Amino acid sequence: MHNTLAASDYGLLDQNTFQPRPNYWASLLWHKLMGTTVLDPQVSAAPNAYVYAQCIEGRRGGVTLLVINADRQRSFELNLPTASERYTLTAKQLEGATIELNGRPLRLTSSGDLPQLNGESVNAGHVIFAPTSITYFKYRQRWPCQLSVASRERY
C-alpha cells in the first residue's frame, strides 16, 4: 500500500510495456519449484550466500534447494551429493531489465505467452555459484542433506 500511495513503481510488470521484470521471473520460478513445507538444508553457506530447502508441492519426497549468492565479488561452490535439475537466474547488468535462465534471456513469446521454464541436468559433485546469482536445484527423489561449501574469489 505504501508504494501505491507514494506513486512509486514497484510492480512485477513494467507499467508502460507490461513486460515482466526480473523479479517476476524469480517469483514465477519460486511458485513453480518451492512448496509450502520448509526444511533445514543443513548447510553453512559462505558469507552473503543463502541456502533454503522446501518440499516440492505435489511430489512426494521431492525437494527443491534454493541457493542465493548475494555477494557481488565472490563465487562459492557446494558439493552436491546427487544429480538434480538446475535453474540458474543471472543478469548481465544487476539492475537491468533482462534476466537469464541458464544463460538464455527470459521473455514472453511472440504471442505473449510464458516461455518454457526448463531446468538443466546437473551431475553430483562441485557446483560453482557466480556472484549475484539465484539457483534452484530440483530433486525428484529424496534429497540427501549432506553438502559441503567453499568460498572462492572471483577471477
Disulfide bonds with the S-S distance in Angstrom:
none
